[in-house]
């Protein structure tokens, strides 16, 4: 697969022209940005709608008023659920020294949200310009306080586990037992459990629950009701789905997707 490589802070000769750059785009439901990478670190923020970021390592779902951190050079694609207002910052690698060098979805404070929106009004932000440096420094301080949230789905690499993972992502309401599904994918139940634990860092049941949660977030963002999202994700009752959702994300589905202050 060919992948496009972009740069926002370096010219064609590789010379740095700024330390940060902002961008603002709006997309319709179903729009997909194909796999690409940046020379810069990226903070991808959803002021409206849900974005799904996918890399070779896994999937990260970005609900409204949250963001996904994407370190430089990581190839990624983005799919939109619902109408999406995307706001993004591109920064010099390691400008935010406290943020881990891996993808993660993070909560965004009210102050950081306003700083992101403000920074997106600038084509470039440079440390040598006092007013622009002040904005960069404020964002740096806020990024030291961010906390990650559990809306990611790691990809297993083993062909048998990957085959099962792809099937469950395509059909999260699948109700057959792990034993039956594993046999269809060329492994025993015990082998499949081991593969998921070793390669995704999650037990199979936890991985499956996470896949259903992510599917439900995408379905809700597309405008479906909580009941439809629950059934489509494989839950027999809406109450069971809401209970799982609250346990994982600390609030109800309706409140989670509201772009409130």
matplotlib code that plots the C-alpha trace (Angstrom):
import matplotlib.pyplot as plt

x = [0.0, 1.4, 1.4, 1.6, 4.1, 3.3, 5.1, 3.7, 6.7, 9.6, 10.1, 11.1, 14.8, 14.1, 14.5, 12.3, 9.8, 7.8, 7.3, 3.6, 0.9, -2.9, -5.6, -9.4, -11.5, -15.1, -16.2, -19.4, -20.3, -18.4, -15.5, -12.2, -8.7, -6.4, -3.3, -0.5, 2.2, 3.7, 7.2, 5.5, 3.7, -0.1, -2.9, -6.1, -9.1, -12.9, -15.0, -18.0, -18.5, -16.5, -13.2, -11.7, -7.9, -6.4, -2.7, -0.9, -1.0, -4.7, -7.8, -8.4, -11.9, -12.0, -15.4, -16.3, -14.1, -11.4, -8.2, -5.9, -2.1, -0.2, 3.6, 5.6, 6.1, 3.2, 1.2, -2.5, -5.9, -9.0, -12.7, -15.6, -18.8, -21.4, -20.6, -17.0, -15.4, -11.7, -9.2, -5.6, -2.2, 1.1, 4.1, 7.8, 8.6, 9.1, 7.9, 5.6, 8.2, 5.9, 3.5, 4.4, 5.6, 2.6, -0.9, -3.5, -6.9, -6.9, -9.4, -9.1, -9.7, -11.8, -8.7, -6.8, -9.8, -9.9, -6.1, -6.4, -9.2, -7.1, -4.0, -5.9, -6.4, -2.7, -1.0, 2.2, 3.3, 6.9, 8.9, 10.8, 7.6, 6.7, 2.9, 3.1, 5.5, 3.1, 0.4, 2.8, 3.9, 0.4, -0.4, 2.7, 1.7, -1.8, -0.4, 1.5, -1.9, -3.7, -5.1, -5.7, -9.1, -9.8, -11.2, -8.5, -8.5, -5.1, -4.6, -3.4, -0.7, -1.0, -3.0, -5.4, -6.1, -6.2, -8.8, -11.0, -10.5, -11.5, -14.6, -15.7, -15.1, -17.2, -19.9, -19.8, -23.2, -21.8, -23.0, -21.2, -18.8, -15.1, -14.5, -16.6, -15.1, -11.6, -12.0, -13.2, -10.0, -7.6, -6.9, -8.1, -9.9, -6.9, -4.5, -6.8, -7.0, -3.2, -2.7, -5.1, -3.5, 0.0, -0.5, -3.2, -2.5, -6.1, -8.0, -10.2, -13.4, -12.0, -10.9, -14.4, -16.1, -13.8, -14.6, -18.3, -17.8, -16.0, -18.6, -21.3, -19.6, -19.4, -23.1, -24.2, -22.2, -23.9, -27.2, -28.6, -30.5, -28.9, -31.2, -30.1, -26.5, -26.8, -28.4, -26.0, -23.1, -24.4, -26.1, -29.4, -30.8, -30.2, -29.7, -26.8, -25.2, -25.6, -24.2, -21.1, -20.7, -20.9, -18.4, -15.9, -16.3, -17.8, -21.0, -24.0, -23.9, -26.1, -24.0, -20.7, -21.4, -22.8, -20.4, -20.9, -18.6]
y = [0.0, 3.4, 6.0, 9.8, 11.7, 15.3, 18.1, 21.3, 22.7, 22.1, 23.5, 21.5, 21.7, 20.3, 23.7, 24.3, 27.2, 27.0, 24.9, 24.5, 24.7, 24.5, 23.3, 23.2, 21.0, 19.8, 16.4, 14.6, 11.2, 8.4, 10.5, 8.7, 10.2, 7.6, 6.2, 8.8, 10.0, 13.3, 14.5, 16.2, 15.0, 15.5, 16.3, 15.5, 17.0, 16.5, 19.5, 17.7, 14.1, 11.0, 10.1, 6.7, 6.6, 3.4, 2.4, -0.9, -1.3, -0.7, 1.6, 4.7, 6.3, 10.0, 11.2, 14.9, 17.2, 14.5, 14.2, 11.5, 11.9, 10.6, 10.7, 11.6, 9.0, 6.8, 6.0, 6.5, 6.8, 8.6, 7.7, 10.0, 9.1, 11.8, 15.3, 15.9, 19.2, 18.4, 20.7, 19.6, 20.8, 19.7, 20.2, 19.6, 16.0, 16.0, 19.5, 18.0, 16.0, 14.4, 12.8, 9.1, 8.2, 6.1, 6.8, 7.4, 9.1, 11.8, 14.0, 17.7, 20.3, 23.4, 25.6, 23.3, 23.1, 26.9, 27.0, 24.4, 26.4, 29.6, 28.0, 26.7, 30.3, 30.6, 29.2, 28.9, 29.4, 30.3, 30.3, 33.4, 35.5, 36.4, 36.3, 33.0, 31.6, 32.4, 30.3, 27.4, 27.5, 27.5, 24.4, 22.7, 23.3, 21.9, 18.8, 17.9, 17.3, 15.2, 11.8, 8.9, 7.2, 3.5, 3.8, 1.9, -1.5, -3.2, -5.4, -8.9, -9.9, -13.7, -14.5, -16.7, -14.1, -11.3, -13.3, -13.6, -10.0, -8.8, -11.0, -9.6, -6.0, -6.5, -8.3, -7.3, -8.9, -12.3, -14.6, -17.9, -19.3, -18.6, -22.3, -22.3, -19.1, -20.2, -23.5, -21.6, -19.5, -22.4, -22.5, -24.0, -21.9, -22.0, -21.0, -18.1, -16.9, -16.9, -15.1, -12.3, -11.9, -11.9, -9.7, -7.2, -7.0, -7.8, -11.0, -12.2, -11.2, -7.8, -7.3, -8.3, -5.9, -3.1, -3.9, -3.6, -0.4, 1.2, 0.0, 1.5, 4.9, 5.0, 4.0, 6.6, 9.3, 8.4, 9.3, 5.9, 5.6, 4.0, 1.0, 0.4, 0.9, -1.6, -4.3, -3.7, -4.1, -7.5, -6.6, -8.3, -5.3, -1.6, -1.6, -4.1, -1.9, 1.3, -0.5, -1.6, 1.9, 3.6, 1.2, 1.8, 5.5, 6.9, 8.2, 7.3, 7.1, 10.1, 12.3, 11.1, 12.3, 15.6, 18.5, 20.2, 22.7]
z = [0.0, -1.0, 1.7, 1.4, 3.6, 4.6, 6.3, 7.7, 9.6, 7.2, 3.7, 0.6, 1.6, 5.1, 6.9, 9.9, 9.4, 12.6, 15.8, 15.5, 12.9, 13.1, 10.7, 10.5, 8.3, 8.2, 6.8, 6.1, 7.5, 5.9, 4.6, 4.8, 4.8, 3.4, 5.1, 5.4, 7.8, 9.0, 9.9, 12.8, 15.9, 15.6, 18.1, 16.3, 18.0, 17.3, 18.2, 16.6, 15.5, 16.0, 14.2, 14.0, 13.5, 12.3, 12.2, 11.8, 15.6, 16.2, 16.2, 18.3, 18.4, 19.1, 20.4, 20.5, 22.7, 22.9, 20.9, 19.6, 19.9, 16.9, 17.1, 14.0, 11.2, 12.3, 9.2, 9.9, 8.2, 9.6, 9.1, 10.0, 11.8, 11.7, 10.6, 11.9, 12.7, 12.8, 14.5, 14.5, 15.7, 14.1, 16.3, 16.2, 17.4, 21.1, 21.6, 24.2, 26.1, 28.7, 26.1, 25.4, 21.9, 21.1, 19.9, 22.6, 23.0, 25.6, 27.5, 26.7, 29.4, 28.7, 28.6, 26.2, 24.0, 23.6, 23.1, 20.3, 18.6, 19.0, 17.6, 14.6, 13.5, 12.9, 9.8, 11.7, 15.4, 16.0, 19.3, 18.1, 18.0, 21.6, 21.2, 19.4, 21.9, 24.7, 23.0, 22.4, 26.1, 27.4, 25.2, 26.5, 30.1, 29.5, 27.6, 30.8, 32.5, 29.9, 30.8, 28.3, 27.9, 27.0, 23.4, 21.5, 20.0, 19.4, 16.3, 16.9, 14.3, 14.1, 10.9, 12.8, 15.5, 12.9, 10.9, 13.9, 14.9, 11.4, 11.5, 14.9, 13.8, 10.7, 12.7, 16.4, 17.1, 16.4, 19.1, 18.4, 21.0, 21.0, 20.5, 17.3, 15.9, 16.7, 14.8, 11.7, 11.9, 12.3, 16.0, 19.2, 21.8, 24.1, 21.4, 20.4, 24.0, 24.2, 21.0, 21.9, 25.3, 24.0, 20.9, 22.0, 25.7, 26.3, 27.1, 24.3, 26.2, 27.0, 23.4, 22.2, 24.6, 23.4, 19.8, 20.6, 22.5, 19.5, 17.1, 19.3, 19.4, 15.6, 15.3, 17.8, 16.1, 12.8, 14.4, 15.6, 18.8, 21.9, 21.5, 17.9, 18.8, 21.6, 19.4, 16.5, 18.9, 20.1, 23.4, 24.1, 26.1, 26.1, 29.9, 29.6, 27.0, 29.1, 32.1, 30.2, 28.6, 32.0, 33.5, 30.7, 30.2, 33.4, 31.9, 29.7, 25.9, 25.4, 27.7, 26.4, 22.8, 23.8, 23.0, 26.3, 28.1]

ax = plt.figure().add_subplot(projection="3d")
ax.plot(x, y, z, "-o")
ax.set_aspect("equal")
plt.show()
